[in-house]
Amino acid sequence: MDQTLLNRMRVYDTPDKLKKANLYPYFRVIESEQDTEVIIDGKPVLMFGSNSYLGLTNHPKLKEAAHRATRQYGTGCAGSRFLNGTLRIHLELEEALADYLGKEAVLLYSTGFQANLGAIAPLAGRNDHIFIDEMVHASIIDGTRLSFGKVAKYRHNDMAALEQQLRRVEDPGAKIIIVDGIFSMEGDIADLPGIVELAKKYDATIMVDDAHAVGVIGEHGRGTADHFGLNSNIDITVGTFSKSLASLGGFVAADKAVINYLKHHSRALIFSASMTPAAAASALAALEIIQTEPERIEKLWENTRYAKSELLRAGFEIGHSESPILPIYIRDDLKTFQFACMMADSGVFVNPVVSPAVRSNDSLIRFSLMATHTFDQIDKAIEIMYQKAHELEINEATSVH
């Protein structure tokens, strides 16, 4: 290896420093299935760091669907969708998703990250303009970097800032506004009505990443556009199967013309192996459960409302969250790592989030709810959080939970 490159790798010692201080919170090994309680180092740990919002990762119908697909198709596709990797089950999932989302067509990708890369990069040309909220997911940012379009960020959920950026465009290129439906760290919802109004005014295309919204908001969990009654106003919806749909993979939903173009120009699709049969089958089974068991989404929101009220009562700062993602702002990187590790030692799994995932002064603990959590589990987790926050002088809570 080139010595300059090797030296650059060797001087990166942040993980080692955190490990020596017993503050390294990443790559924790889970020895059980994903549930509200998992096993780590042989001990039970309450899971409040999962994106399995509907708690479907160990549902027997999904397991059976995965087994059945593996028996029929094998373990993998050994190629991309473009060549030898298209299975009948891929088409079934695309058709079911298109019907569910009210779109003409859907295209599957191997991951949600690739879905954003695969959609953004080929759609924006050299004379086009992309406008992104400053808090969008990393996959959107990387997608814009792969495109030839000119990229402008605007302040988080600030429609005046977005309009200012749109107004600056003078050349005739296409304008594409890209936003998260539910923001993955802050937990708030995009101002889609405001975005739609500006898109109409400035003749812009709207793309929404609904990774954290499908299965969570809208009728039967159909996502952000449905939540606001704006289905016909959103041009492209991107999503993932690794959250509410409890599998692995991603998708792009749009008009047939858009999907046809992506099928023949999206490098992330053409040069990647397709979704495994088991992943496609389990996502299809999860989609059916979401539509036939609406009580799961209702329970998710009962848990969300309860946890939010109890966190506020305990004195935590949780920002403007409107979803099962509840950020607990620490605003200090060291204390954020300390807090996460102290919680883990006390049997509660939460995720520490620092820059660049959030602003440098917005470090937080990401506390996320599942439909399968019980109120007793939520109470226990918040009681422990209150105790550890008091030890670290994180908040000024005066009420004992």
TORVORO-753924 format. One record per residue (C-alpha): residue in one letter; x, y, z. Coordinates in steps of 0.02 Angstrom, whole numbers, plus 32768, in hexadecimal, padded with zeros to 4 digits. Layout:
BEGIN
  semi    xx    yy    zz
     A     X     Y     Z
...
END
This chain:
BEGIN
  semi    xx    yy    zz
     M  8000  8000  8000
     D  8039  80B0  7FDB
     Q  8091  80F3  8076
     T  8034  819A  8072
     L  7F8D  8141  8071
     L  7FC4  80C5  80F6
     N  7FFF  8151  8169
     R  7F58  81A8  8154
     M  7F00  8109  818D
     R  7F75  80F0  8220
     V  7F60  819E  826A
     Y  7EA5  8184  8276
     D  7E9B  8150  832B
     T  7DF3  8191  8368
     P  7DA7  80E2  837B
     D  7E3F  80A5  83DB
     K  7E35  8139  8453
     L  7D7C  8118  8472
     K  7D9E  805F  848F
     K  7E28  8084  850D
     A  7DB0  80F6  856A
     N  7D27  8070  8562
     L  7CBB  80E9  84FE
     Y  7CB3  8092  8454
     P  7BFB  8076  842D
     Y  7C00  802A  837E
     F  7BFD  7F7D  8331
     R  7BAC  7F2F  83C9
     V  7B8E  7E77  83A8
     I  7ADB  7E3B  83BB
     E  7AC8  7D80  83DA
     S  7A0C  7D70  83C1
     E  7982  7DA1  834A
     Q  7954  7E59  8340
     D  78C8  7E7A  83BD
     T  789C  7EF1  844A
     E  791B  7E8F  84B0
     V  79BD  7E4A  8468
     I  7A4F  7DE9  84AC
     I  7AFB  7E3C  84B4
     D  7B8D  7DE6  850A
     G  7B13  7D64  8548
     K  7AA8  7DE5  85A2
     P  79F9  7E28  857B
     V  79F7  7EDC  853D
     L  795E  7F48  8518
     M  7967  7F7F  8462
     F  793E  8037  8444
     G  79B4  804D  83B1
     S  7959  7FEB  832A
     N  7905  8027  828B
     S  788C  7F94  828D
     Y  77FC  8009  82B5
     L  7773  7F86  82A3
     G  77D6  7EFB  82F8
     L  77C9  7E85  8264
     T  787D  7E44  825B
     N  7852  7DA0  82B0
     H  779E  7D8F  8275
     P  7779  7CD9  8246
     K  7727  7D0A  81A1
     L  77C5  7D65  8169
     K  7834  7CD4  819D
     E  77C8  7C57  8140
     A  77C3  7CC6  80A6
     A  7882  7CD1  80A8
     H  7892  7C14  80BC
     R  7817  7BF2  8030
     A  786F  7C6A  7FB8
     T  7919  7C1E  7FE0
     R  78D7  7B70  7FBE
     Q  7890  7BA9  7F16
     Y  7917  7C21  7ED8
     G  79B3  7BFB  7F3E
     T  7A19  7C73  7FA9
     G  7A4B  7CF5  7F28
     C  7A33  7D31  7E75
     A  7AE9  7D2F  7E3B
     G  7AD1  7DCA  7DD2
     S  7A7E  7E73  7DBD
     R  79C9  7E96  7D91
     F  7A08  7ED5  7CE9
     L  7A4B  7E2B  7CB7
     N  7A25  7D85  7D0C
     G  79E8  7DC2  7DB5
     T  792F  7DE6  7D9B
     L  78BA  7D69  7DF0
     R  77FE  7D5D  7DEB
     I  77FA  7D8A  7EA4
     H  7853  7E30  7E7E
     L  77C8  7E5D  7E05
     E  7743  7E2A  7E83
     L  778F  7E9C  7F06
     E  779D  7F2D  7E8B
     E  76E8  7F1A  7E57
     A  76AC  7F0F  7F0C
     L  770F  7FA9  7F3D
     A  76D1  800E  7EA9
     D  761E  7FE4  7ED8
     Y  763D  800B  7F8F
     L  7690  80B3  7F6D
     G  761D  80E6  7EDE
     K  76AB  80F4  7E60
     E  76B3  80B5  7DAD
     A  7751  804E  7DC8
     V  77D7  801B  7E45
     L  788C  7FE5  7E30
     L  78E6  7F7E  7EB4
     Y  7999  7F99  7EEF
     S  7A08  7F2F  7F5E
     T  7A08  7FB0  7FEC
     G  79B0  8051  8017
     F  7A57  80AC  800A
     Q  7A6B  806E  7F58
     A  79BA  80A3  7F2E
     N  79E8  8158  7F50
     L  7A8D  814A  7EF4
     G  7A37  80F2  7E64
     A  79AB  8171  7E53
     I  7A06  8216  7E6C
     A  7AA6  81FB  7E09
     P  7A57  81D7  7D5E
     L  79C6  8251  7D6A
     A  7A26  82F4  7D81
     G  7A8B  8332  7CEB
     R  7B11  83B9  7CDE
     N  7A95  8446  7CC9
     D  7A1E  840A  7D51
     H  7A0E  8445  7E04
     I  79F4  83DD  7EA1
     F  79B3  8429  7F43
     I  79C7  83C5  7FE4
     D  7999  83E4  8098
     E  7A39  83F3  80FE
     M  7A03  835F  816A
     V  79E2  82E0  80E1
     H  7A27  8230  80F0
     A  7ADB  820C  80BE
     S  7AA1  81A3  802B
     I  7A4B  823C  7FDF
     I  7AE8  82A3  7FF6
     D  7B52  821C  7FA3
     G  7AD3  820D  7F17
     T  7AE3  82C6  7EF1
     R  7BA0  82B6  7EEF
     L  7B94  822F  7E6A
     S  7B21  8297  7DFE
     F  7B55  8321  7D85
     G  7AD5  8399  7DCC
     K  7AF8  8439  7E2C
     V  7ACD  841F  7EE4
     A  7A8B  849E  7F61
     K  7A61  847E  8018
     Y  79DC  84DD  8077
     R  79BE  84F1  8132
     H  7960  8463  8182
     N  78A7  8468  815B
     D  78B5  8522  8133
     M  7847  854A  809E
     A  7884  85FD  8092
     A  7935  85BC  8080
     L  78FE  853E  7FFD
     E  78A6  85C4  7F99
     Q  793F  8633  7FA1
     Q  79A5  85A7  7F52
     L  7921  8585  7ECD
     R  7914  863C  7EA2
     R  79CE  8646  7E7E
     V  79C4  85CB  7DEC
     E  79C5  8629  7D47
     D  79F3  85A4  7CC7
     P  796E  8531  7C7D
     G  79A9  848C  7CC9
     A  7937  8419  7D2C
     K  791F  8439  7DE6
     I  7913  83A6  7E5F
     I  78E7  83BA  7F18
     I  791F  8324  7F80
     V  78EA  830E  8035
     D  78D3  828A  80BC
     G  781D  8269  80E8
     I  784A  8249  819E
     F  78F8  8283  81CB
     S  795B  81F0  820D
     M  79B0  8245  82A1
     E  7940  82D7  82CD
     G  789D  8276  82B9
     D  783C  8308  8270
     I  77D7  8304  81D0
     A  7800  8366  8132
     D  7793  83FD  810D
     L  774F  83A7  8073
     P  76BE  8420  8059
     G  7739  84B0  8053
     I  77AC  8451  7FDD
     V  771B  8426  7F69
     E  76E7  84DD  7F63
     L  7797  8514  7F34
     A  77AC  8487  7EB6
     K  7710  84C1  7E5C
     K  774A  8576  7E5F
     Y  77F8  854E  7E1B
     D  77CD  84B6  7DB0
     A  7836  843D  7E15
     T  7834  837F  7E29
     I  781E  8338  7EDA
     M  7877  829D  7F18
     V  7851  825D  7FC8
     D  78B8  81DC  8025
     D  7836  8181  808F
     A  78AC  8104  80E1
     H  786D  8130  818F
     A  77BB  815D  815B
     V  777A  80C2  8102
     G  7720  8059  8182
     V  771D  80EB  81FC
     I  76B3  817C  81B9
     G  7627  818C  813B
     E  7593  8116  8124
     H  75D1  8064  813D
     G  7680  80AE  814A
     R  7687  80EB  8097
     G  7701  8175  80C3
     T  7716  8231  80C5
     A  76B6  825F  8028
     D  761F  81FD  8065
     H  7631  8249  8112
     F  7616  82F6  80C5
     G  759C  82BE  803D
     L  761A  82ED  7FB7
     N  7634  8247  7F5D
     S  7618  8290  7EAF
     N  7695  831D  7ECF
     I  772E  82B2  7EF4
     D  778D  827A  7E5A
     I  7808  81FC  7EA2
     T  7803  8199  7F44
     V  789A  8139  7F83
     G  7892  80BB  8010
     T  78E5  802B  8067
     F  78B3  7F7F  80A6
     S  7928  7F83  813C
     K  78B5  7FE8  81AE
     S  77FB  7FC4  81BF
     L  7801  7F3F  8138
     A  7880  7EDA  819D
     S  78ED  7E9D  810D
     L  7979  7EE2  80A1
     G  7970  7F44  7FFF
     G  792B  7FE5  7FB9
     F  78B8  8029  7F34
     V  788F  80BD  7EC6
     A  77D7  80E0  7E9D
     A  77A8  8157  7E11
     D  7756  8165  7D66
     K  777A  80DB  7CE9
     A  77E6  814F  7C80
     V  7858  8175  7D15
     I  7868  80BF  7D46
     N  788C  808B  7C93
     Y  7916  810E  7C89
     L  7963  80D2  7D2D
     K  795E  801D  7CF4
     H  79D4  804A  7C67
     H  7A3E  80D5  7CB4
     S  7A4C  80B2  7D6F
     R  7AFB  806E  7D8F
     A  7ACE  803D  7E41
     L  7A4D  7FC7  7DF6
     I  7AA7  7F8A  7D5B
     F  7B4B  7F63  7DB4
     S  7B09  7F1A  7E58
     A  7AC5  7E6E  7E7D
     S  7A0A  7E6D  7E98
     M  79AD  7E53  7F3C
     T  79B5  7DA3  7F80
     P  7917  7D3A  7F6D
     A  7903  7D31  802A
     A  7910  7DEE  803E
     A  788E  7E0E  7FB5
     A  7817  7D8C  7FFB
     S  7822  7DCB  80AE
     A  7805  7E7F  8075
     L  776C  7E46  8013
     A  7729  7DED  80AD
     A  7748  7E86  8119
     L  76EC  7EF4  809D
     E  7655  7E82  80AA
     I  7658  7E88  8169
     I  7663  7F46  816A
     Q  75C5  7F51  8103
     T  7562  7ECB  815F
     E  7597  7EF2  8213
     P  7582  7FAF  822A
     E  7584  7F95  82E6
     R  7642  7F85  82DB
     I  7654  8039  82A2
     E  75D5  8070  8325
     K  763C  801B  83AD
     L  76DC  806A  836A
     W  768B  8115  837F
     E  7649  80EB  842D
     N  76FB  80C0  8460
     T  773F  815C  840C
     R  76C5  81D2  8463
     Y  76E3  817E  850B
     A  77A2  8180  84FD
     K  77A2  8234  84C2
     S  7738  826F  8555
     E  77A2  820F  85D2
     L  7847  8250  858A
     L  7806  8302  8595
     R  77C7  82E4  8646
     A  7875  82A7  8675
     G  78C0  8349  8634
     F  7912  830D  8593
     E  7924  837D  84FB
     I  78DC  8320  8465
     G  78D0  83AA  83E3
     H  7842  83AD  8365
     S  782C  82F2  8348
     E  7785  82BD  82FD
     S  77AD  8205  82EB
     P  77E7  8167  8346
     I  7898  81AE  8337
     L  78B4  8210  83D7
     P  795A  826F  83DF
     I  799A  8290  848E
     Y  7A0E  8325  847A
     I  7AB1  831D  84DD
     R  7B11  83A2  847A
     D  7BB9  835E  84B4
     D  7C12  82D3  8456
     L  7C6F  828B  84EC
     K  7BD3  8286  8558
     T  7B72  823A  84C8
     F  7BED  81A9  84C0
     Q  7BF0  819B  857E
     F  7B33  8198  8586
     A  7B22  8111  8500
     C  7BA2  80A1  8554
     M  7B56  80BA  8601
     M  7AAD  808C  85BA
     A  7AF5  7FF0  8569
     D  7B45  7FBC  860E
     S  7A9A  7FD1  865E
     G  7A43  7F64  85DD
     V  79FC  7FE4  8562
     F  7A36  7FF4  84AD
     V  7A2D  80A5  8467
     N  7A8E  80F6  83D9
     P  7B07  8187  83F0
     V  7B04  8202  8360
     V  7B8D  8283  8343
     S  7BCD  82EC  82B1
     P  7BC4  82D6  821C
     A  7B1E  827D  8233
     V  7AE1  8319  828E
     R  7B26  83C9  82A6
     S  7BC1  83D1  8314
     N  7B5E  8420  83A3
     D  7AC9  83AB  8393
     S  7B10  8305  83D0
     L  7A83  8297  840E
     I  7A46  81EE  8445
     R  79D0  81A2  83C4
     F  7943  814B  8422
     S  78CE  80EE  83AC
     L  782B  8095  83CC
     M  77E2  7FF3  838A
     A  772D  7FBC  8386
     T  775E  7F25  83EE
     H  77A7  7F87  8480
     T  7741  7F81  8520
     F  7722  8017  8590
     D  7783  7FBC  8619
     Q  781B  7FB0  85A7
     I  780D  8069  857C
     D  77FC  8096  8634
     K  7896  8030  8662
     A  7900  807D  85D8
     I  78CE  8130  8604
     E  78EB  8111  86BD
     I  799D  80D7  8698
     M  79B8  8168  8620
     Y  797E  81E2  86A5
     Q  79FA  8198  8722
     K  7A8D  819C  86AA
     A  7A63  824B  866D
     H  7A62  8286  8722
     E  7B0D  8236  8740
     L  7B53  828E  86A6
     E  7AF6  8331  86CB
     I  7AAA  8328  861C
     N  7A02  8375  8645
     E  79B5  83D2  86D4
     A  7927  8358  86EF
     T  78D4  836F  8797
     S  784D  82E9  878E
     V  787D  8239  87BF
     H  7835  81C3  873D
END
